[in-house]
Amino acid sequence: MKCVNEVVEKPLVELNDEQWEALCDGCGLCCMHKFEDEDTGEVLFTNVACRLFDADTCRCRDYAQRSMQVPECMQVRQFKAEQFGWLPETCAYRLRYEGKPLFSWHPLLTGDAESVHQAGVSMQGRCIPEAEVEEDDLPLYIIEPSSIPEI
């Protein structure tokens, strides 16, 4: 990435495709199944991964075709204001939307794609493939807020 400052400082709507993709830290939390508590509106994350999620790399196995294979896949670039709450508090897209700085472990700042994993912020090695979980059992896999990686 030629100019990290541009990605970190430009409004999200002004980022080109390369800059937009560079903003993803690769934590994989957005690829976990989640629920919204109807009473509180709180987003509850599970450790159950989308069928396209690669738990070793924390990336999508078919990113280019993901929305055709998984229609409910989040299209963050088209998010409306209220949808950013579906992203983890550590997510660079959410942080930038909220006008907050990136965490020091973000790969854009460290220059190392592994820094998100080294910081313990990713779902690498911490999730279960959705094929191993019955849909009705998904709520049993909700992650307690204290176990969601934060820095």
Sequence and secondary structure as in RCSB ss.txt:
>XXXX:A:sequence
MKCVNEVVEKPLVELNDEQWEALCDGCGLCCMHKFEDEDTGEVLFTNVACRLFDADTCRCRDYAQRSMQVPECMQ
VRQFKAEQFGWLPETCAYRLRYEGKPLFSWHPLLTGDAESVHQAGVSMQGRCIPEAEVEEDDLPLYIIEPSSIPE
I
>XXXX:A:secstr
   HHHHHHS GGG  HHHHHHH     GGGEEEEE TTT  EEEEEEE TTEETTTTEETTGGGHHHH TT   
GGG  GGGGGGS TT HHHHHHTT    TT HHHHS TTHHHHTT S TT  EEGGGS GGGGGGGB  GGGS  
 
